Amino acid sequence: MALNTGALKKDYGTTVNHVQNGAAVNDGADSSGETIDNAFSNTDEYSFCDVALTLDYASAPSAGNDGVTLYKRRLDVVSTNDEGVWERVANKEVDDVATEQYILFEMIPVWKEGAEFMFANDAGQQVAANWDLDVYPWTWNTQA
């Protein structure tokens, strides 16, 4: 079924492969020291983004784990100086029966200056190297 003219819809921009093949992240640690492969500069001034984490654990995370917590910070607050404090976005428990995890954080408000993302791992197991963090910018639009 096609959307009616004037209906509200998500209008996605180009996917940003923010971190590709990240280094291992120990339980109780975060990915803040990871090299950012592609900045999310938000030059098209999208209002929101979705962030997808692809993680792999050596063994399934512990039952009742605290999962992963996503954080963001603003880029270029003053000239090219980034915000120093990370803002907590959301926390999600990870599956305790699978080693490979696909976690989606949705409808994250972003700034026109852009944002940088990282996660904290509290799943009870180390995240293996080669994890990915992808950013899907979007805004509301109407169907033509």
C-alpha positions in Angstrom: 0.0 0.0 0.0 1.4 3.4 -1.0 1.5 6.3 1.3 -1.1 9.0 0.7 0.1 12.4 -0.5 1.0 14.5 2.5 1.5 11.5 4.8 4.4 11.8 7.3 7.4 9.6 6.6 11.0 9.2 7.5 13.4 10.6 4.9 16.8 8.9 5.3 20.2 10.4 4.3 23.4 8.6 3.5 24.5 5.9 6.0 27.7 6.9 7.9 30.0 4.0 8.8 31.1 5.8 12.0 33.4 3.0 13.3 34.3 0.0 11.3 36.3 -2.9 12.7 36.6 -1.4 16.2 39.1 -2.8 18.8 38.0 -5.2 21.5 36.1 -3.5 24.4 36.4 -5.2 27.8 33.4 -5.7 30.1 33.0 -2.6 32.2 34.9 -0.4 29.6 33.8 1.9 26.8 34.7 2.6 23.2 35.6 6.3 23.7 39.3 5.7 22.7 38.3 4.2 19.4 39.3 5.9 16.2 36.4 7.3 14.3 36.5 6.2 10.7 33.8 8.6 9.3 32.5 11.6 11.3 28.8 12.3 11.4 29.1 16.0 10.4 25.4 16.4 9.7 26.0 18.9 6.9 22.5 18.2 5.6 21.1 19.2 9.1 19.1 16.0 9.8 17.0 16.2 12.9 17.4 12.6 14.1 19.4 9.5 13.5 19.3 5.8 14.3 22.5 4.0 15.4 23.2 0.3 14.8 25.8 -1.6 16.7 27.1 -4.9 15.4 28.9 -6.7 18.2 30.5 -10.1 18.6 31.2 -11.7 22.0 33.5 -14.7 22.5 30.7 -16.4 24.5 27.1 -15.4 25.1 26.7 -12.4 27.5 25.7 -13.1 31.1 21.9 -13.5 31.9 20.5 -10.4 33.5 23.4 -8.3 32.1 23.4 -4.5 32.0 23.9 -4.6 28.2 25.3 -1.7 26.3 24.8 2.0 26.8 25.0 4.4 23.8 26.5 7.9 24.4 26.8 10.9 22.1 28.6 14.3 22.1 28.3 17.4 20.0 31.0 18.2 17.5 32.4 21.7 16.7 30.8 23.5 19.7 33.3 26.4 19.3 35.1 26.3 16.0 36.5 22.7 15.8 36.4 22.1 19.5 34.1 19.2 20.5 31.9 18.9 23.6 33.9 17.2 26.4 31.1 15.5 28.2 29.3 12.5 26.7 25.5 12.5 26.9 23.8 9.2 27.7 21.3 8.2 25.0 19.9 4.9 26.0 20.7 1.5 27.4 19.7 -1.9 26.0 20.1 -5.4 27.4 21.8 -7.8 25.1 20.7 -11.3 24.3 22.2 -13.8 26.7 22.0 -16.8 24.3 23.8 -15.4 21.3 27.4 -14.3 20.7 26.6 -12.1 17.7 24.4 -9.0 18.6 22.7 -6.5 16.4 21.4 -3.6 18.5 19.4 -0.6 17.1 19.0 2.7 19.0 16.2 4.7 17.3 15.1 8.3 17.0 18.1 10.0 18.5 18.0 13.8 18.3 21.2 15.2 16.8 22.7 18.7 16.5 23.3 20.6 13.3 27.0 20.6 14.1 27.1 16.8 14.0 27.7 14.2 16.7 30.2 11.5 17.8 29.0 8.2 19.3 30.5 5.6 21.6 29.1 2.8 23.8 29.8 1.3 27.2 29.9 -2.5 27.5 28.4 -4.0 30.6 27.3 -7.3 29.2 29.5 -9.5 31.4 31.7 -10.4 28.4 34.4 -8.7 26.3 33.2 -7.4 22.9 35.6 -8.9 20.3 37.5 -6.8 17.9 35.9 -5.9 14.5 32.6 -4.4 15.8 30.8 -1.7 13.8 28.8 1.4 14.7 26.7 2.8 11.8 24.7 6.1 11.8 21.5 6.4 9.8 20.5 10.1 9.7 16.9 11.0 8.9 14.3 13.7 9.2 10.5 13.8 9.0 9.1 14.7 5.5 5.8 14.5 3.7 4.9 12.1 0.9 4.8 13.9 -2.4 
